[in-house]
Amino acid sequence: MKKKRFGHIEIPLKRVHIELTNVCDFNCIFCPKSEMKRPYGYMDTGLARDIITQLKSGSICEKITFHVMGEPTLHKDFFAILDHANNERMKVGLTTNGGGLGGEIGRRLLDYDLHQLDISLQTPNERSFVYRKAGSRTFESYLDGIMEFFRAYHVKHKNTVFKFRFLNTRFRKKNMENRIGPVDVISSTAELRSTFSFWAGRIYDLLGVARQDRIAAMKAIESLVAYKWNVVEVHPNVFFETYVLDDWGHAFDGEEIREAWAGYCFGMRDHFGILYNGDVVLCCMDFDGNTKVGNLNEASLQEILSSERLGRIIEGFRHYRLDHPYCKRCLGSRGFASWLLKPVASVVGLNVLKPFLYKRTSLIK
């Protein structure tokens, strides 16, 4: 698709993140919720509708994703907002912790043909589920609800991209763990492969997949390693994905950080975020609104994305130069060696390897 411009950004972006709320019914210890300084709240329903209309009329993105912080299905008008997106013929992605899929939320979602549905499963067994601090839910009831919803939804909407996300803790974050305690989920290549094999088998049994149709995915699983982002298609339009444990731009780090001397980010290049209060931020990792470039209660999206300030930031990204102080911290490091190498890794990893993997998997993240 040929790129056009909307303000300073090239469009269409792959996605725009819309945060319907930063309230969540889980309290995962590896989530920066505990470090968030913003007040809790919910997006005004009229604002949510207006955002979707602006994004669609400007052809700004290929899809919207309900995700930054919080659990989007907790918004009281969640389904009314979904209806508006459908009326605008906007592709919708939903990222959910899955806690409500076994109840009324899941039953109502069966009537919606989403473009993509991501379940942040993260902790694949009862031992690690305690890291989620999910109230009175048991691991078995949580998983049973998700699996039953998945079976019913996939049968009805086979073209929806379905992703199960797992947390990969191969590399420990010592400063993070000093604050929140040890985090040990998938922590080795052997554990990664056995976990994915187990969950793939569970899905195959649930869907009644023939043995010969399982072989290719199982071979792909056996080639995975635990030190990086992984995504593998285990069934048509059903993916498993791992994310390496991240400290969210040093959110848990009390030590002084060396600001990055260069770097690359996908912010405003394949996505940006809109927080529940209307703040437009550079990327989906900005959990606290530190990179706010405007507010949609005060200006249109056209005005915000055409601002001189944003123009300087984007021009910097094009030349691997970081203009915003929060970006310098996010991509910064504590040690000298890491400070030297991390900017290079961000350029190679995000600008070269990840787009290549997108094409390989035909997956729009």
ZADRENVEX-643823 format. One record per residue (C-alpha): x, y, z. Coordinates in steps of 0.5 Angstrom, whole numbers, padded with zeros to 4 digits, always signed. Example, Ala and Ser with C-alpha at 12.3 -4.5 7.8 and 13.67 -1.06 7.14 Angstrom:
REM residues 2
+0025-0009+0016 +0027-0002+0014 
This chain:
REM residues 365
+0000+0000+0000 +0003+0007-0002 +0004+0011+0004 +0001+0018+0004 +0002+0024+0010 -0003+0026+0015 +0001+0032+0019 +0008+0029+0020 +0007+0022+0020 +0006+0017+0014 +0000+0013+0013 -0003+0008+0014 +0000+0006+0020 +0000-0001+0022 -0005+0001+0028 -0007+0006+0033 -0008+0004+0041 -0014+0007+0044 -0014+0006+0052 -0021+0006+0054 -0019+0005+0061 -0013+0004+0065 -0017+0001+0070 -0015-0007+0071 -0018-0013+0075 -0011-0016+0075 -0005-0013+0079 +0001-0017+0075 +0007-0016+0079 +0011-0015+0072 +0006-0009+0070 +0008-0002+0071 +0001-0001+0074 +0004+0000+0081 +0009+0005+0078 +0004+0009+0074 +0003+0016+0077 -0004+0018+0073 -0010+0018+0076 -0015+0012+0074 -0021+0013+0069 -0025+0011+0063 -0025+0015+0056 -0031+0019+0055 -0035+0015+0050 -0037+0021+0046 -0029+0022+0045 -0028+0014+0044 -0033+0015+0038 -0030+0021+0035 -0023+0018+0035 -0025+0012+0031 -0029+0017+0026 -0022+0021+0026 -0018+0015+0025 -0022+0012+0019 -0024+0019+0016 -0017+0020+0015 -0015+0013+0013 -0009+0014+0019 -0009+0007+0021 -0010+0000+0018 -0013-0002+0025 -0015+0000+0032 -0013-0004+0038 -0016-0003+0045 -0010-0003+0049 -0005+0001+0053 -0006+0000+0060 -0012-0003+0063 -0017-0008+0061 -0021-0005+0056 -0027-0010+0057 -0029-0006+0064 -0031+0000+0060 -0039+0001+0061 -0040+0002+0054 -0035-0003+0051 -0040-0006+0046 -0043+0001+0044 -0036+0003+0042 -0035-0004+0038 -0041-0002+0035 -0039+0005+0033 -0032+0002+0030 -0036-0003+0026 -0041+0002+0023 -0035+0006+0021 -0032-0001+0018 -0026+0000+0022 -0022-0006+0023 -0021-0008+0031 -0016-0011+0035 -0017-0013+0042 -0012-0014+0048 -0015-0017+0054 -0012-0021+0060 -0018-0026+0059 -0021-0026+0066 -0028-0024+0063 -0028-0029+0057 -0031-0034+0061 -0037-0030+0063 -0042-0025+0060 -0036-0021+0056 -0034-0027+0052 -0041-0029+0051 -0043-0022+0048 -0036-0022+0044 -0038-0028+0040 -0043-0024+0036 -0037-0019+0034 -0032-0021+0028 -0026-0018+0031 -0020-0017+0026 -0015-0019+0032 -0016-0022+0039 -0010-0022+0043 -0010-0026+0050 -0005-0024+0055 -0004-0031+0058 +0003-0029+0060 +0003-0035+0066 +0002-0041+0063 +0002-0046+0069 -0001-0045+0076 +0006-0044+0080 +0007-0037+0075 -0001-0035+0076 +0000-0032+0083 +0004-0027+0079 -0002-0024+0076 -0005-0023+0083 -0012-0024+0080 -0016-0024+0086 -0021-0030+0087 -0020-0033+0081 -0016-0040+0080 -0012-0042+0075 -0016-0047+0072 -0023-0043+0072 -0019-0038+0069 -0016-0042+0063 -0022-0046+0063 -0026-0040+0061 -0021-0038+0056 -0021-0044+0052 -0028-0045+0052 -0029-0038+0049 -0023-0039+0044 -0026-0046+0042 -0033-0042+0041 -0030-0036+0038 -0025-0039+0033 -0031-0044+0030 -0035-0038+0029 -0030-0033+0026 -0024-0037+0023 -0021-0031+0020 -0020-0027+0026 -0012-0027+0028 -0012-0030+0035 -0006-0029+0039 -0004-0032+0046 +0002-0028+0049 +0007-0031+0054 +0012-0028+0058 +0019-0030+0057 +0024-0029+0063 +0030-0032+0060 +0034-0025+0062 +0033-0023+0069 +0032-0016+0071 +0035-0015+0078 +0033-0008+0079 +0026-0009+0077 +0026-0016+0082 +0029-0012+0088 +0023-0008+0087 +0017-0013+0086 +0021-0020+0088 +0023-0025+0083 +0019-0026+0077 +0021-0033+0074 +0016-0036+0068 +0019-0039+0062 +0026-0038+0063 +0030-0043+0058 +0029-0045+0051 +0027-0052+0054 +0022-0049+0058 +0019-0045+0052 +0019-0051+0047 +0015-0056+0052 +0010-0050+0054 +0009-0049+0047 +0008-0056+0045 +0003-0057+0051 -0001-0051+0050 -0001-0053+0042 -0003-0060+0044 -0009-0057+0048 -0011-0053+0043 -0011-0059+0038 -0015-0063+0042 -0020-0058+0043 -0021-0056+0036 -0020-0064+0034 -0014-0063+0029 -0012-0069+0026 -0005-0071+0028 -0002-0070+0021 -0004-0063+0021 +0000-0062+0028 +0007-0064+0025 +0009-0057+0022 +0008-0053+0028 +0011-0058+0032 +0017-0057+0028 +0017-0050+0028 +0016-0050+0036 +0022-0054+0037 +0027-0049+0033 +0025-0043+0038 +0030-0040+0043 +0028-0037+0049 +0033-0030+0049 +0028-0027+0044 +0021-0025+0041 +0018-0031+0038 +0012-0032+0034 +0009-0038+0031 +0003-0040+0028 +0000-0047+0031 -0006-0047+0027 -0009-0043+0021 -0010-0035+0024 -0008-0038+0031 -0001-0036+0034 +0003-0036+0040 +0008-0031+0042 +0013-0029+0047 +0015-0023+0050 +0022-0022+0054 +0021-0019+0061 +0021-0012+0060 +0022-0006+0065 +0018-0001+0061 +0023+0004+0060 +0026+0003+0067 +0020+0004+0070 +0022+0000+0076 +0029+0003+0076 +0031+0008+0082 +0038+0008+0079 +0041+0014+0075 +0040+0012+0067 +0045+0014+0062 +0041+0017+0057 +0041+0014+0050 +0046+0017+0045 +0042+0015+0039 +0036+0010+0037 +0030+0008+0034 +0023+0007+0036 +0017+0005+0032 +0013+0010+0036 +0009+0015+0030 +0012+0010+0025 +0008+0004+0025 +0003+0006+0031 +0002+0011+0037 -0003+0011+0043 -0009+0015+0045 -0010+0015+0053 -0016+0015+0056 -0016+0022+0058 -0015+0024+0050 -0007+0025+0051 -0004+0023+0044 +0003+0019+0046 +0009+0017+0042 +0008+0009+0043 +0004+0004+0047 +0010+0003+0052 +0009+0010+0055 +0004+0007+0060 +0005+0014+0064 +0004+0019+0059 +0011+0022+0059 +0011+0023+0051 +0004+0027+0051 +0004+0031+0044 -0003+0034+0045 -0010+0032+0047 -0016+0031+0043 -0020+0035+0048 -0016+0041+0046 -0014+0040+0039 -0016+0035+0033 -0012+0029+0031 -0010+0033+0025 -0007+0039+0029 -0003+0035+0034 +0000+0030+0028 +0002+0037+0025 +0005+0040+0031 +0012+0043+0030 +0014+0039+0036 +0012+0032+0033 +0016+0034+0027 +0022+0035+0031 +0021+0028+0034 +0020+0024+0028 +0025+0028+0024 +0030+0025+0029 +0027+0018+0029 +0029+0018+0021 +0036+0019+0023 +0036+0015+0029 +0037+0021+0033 +0032+0022+0040 +0029+0028+0041 +0025+0027+0047 +0028+0026+0054 +0023+0020+0055 +0026+0017+0049 +0033+0018+0051 +0031+0015+0058 +0027+0009+0055 +0033+0007+0051 +0038+0009+0056 +0042+0004+0060 +0046+0003+0067 +0052+0000+0064 +0057+0003+0059 +0058-0003+0055 +0050-0003+0054 +0050+0004+0053 +0054+0003+0047 +0051-0003+0044 +0043-0002+0046 +0042+0004+0041 +0045+0000+0035 +0041-0006+0037 +0035-0002+0037 +0036+0000+0030 +0038-0007+0028 +0032-0010+0032 +0026-0006+0030 +0028-0003+0023 +0031-0009+0020 +0029-0016+0024 +0022-0014+0026 +0019-0012+0020 +0022-0018+0016 +0019-0023+0022 +0012-0019+0020 +0013-0021+0013 +0015-0028+0015 +0009-0029+0019 +0004-0025+0015 +0002-0022+0022 +0000-0015+0024 +0002-0014+0031 
